[in-house]
């Protein structure tokens, strides 16, 4: 089974993450291929809406820490190139000029949370759980959430969620402004279909221009946020703390961070 699929029907492109055994955690080849596929969508006349969903009961557990261990150790193409790969996917989703929606069940952690926040709308199953997670392994948020999280929940709460990486359940996510609505798990797919059908059948020019206006009011903040995040993450990735964090995560122990 491929790691993801991109299906188009009725004006809706559905990007499905398909690594359920790993909670749809992201590998570099998977991210690279998804970025290319999503970046090609705006040129299509048969796509009015983009939906991002995870298979198997979880949305996305972020980067696969085991599969991407070389990136964390500074090997391979280097931390900067690996950051650029993940940012290409974030840019493709964020930059899609028409409505986007994340359907979130289960875990949305780290870059998985950031990917959901990059969408315009979020529908949740009661099992949805958001968690920044980065500080648990000695890293910084790197998927645009230094912008999106603060805009959605406010500065004080954004600091709290970043610092402590506490879990935010579905109902609290809606209360805080992280998501639009919680629906029963067995009704999530139907609700997503209903929302996307309305969007796909709506006034496409007006929706496109309305989205552009909302984004323009934010200025060029996302590009600036990604640049700052990439610089900070590369600094983190070239030190020992992330390796200690990942080893502790895999071994289910408490990491000992040494950098200042």
TAPERA-V625869 format. One record per helix or strand. SS is the DSSP state (H for helix, E for strand). FROM is the first residue (numbers start at 1). LEN is the number of residues. Records with the same first field share a line. If there is no record, write none. Layout:
# TAPERA-V625869
SS = FROM-LEN  FROM-LEN
This chain:
# TAPERA-V625869
E = 4-6  12-6  26-1  49-6  60-1  63-1  99-6  107-3  121-5  129-3  168-2  181-3
H = 20-3  28-12  41-3  69-4  79-16  111-7  134-4  145-9  155-10  170-7  185-16  204-13  221-17  241-11
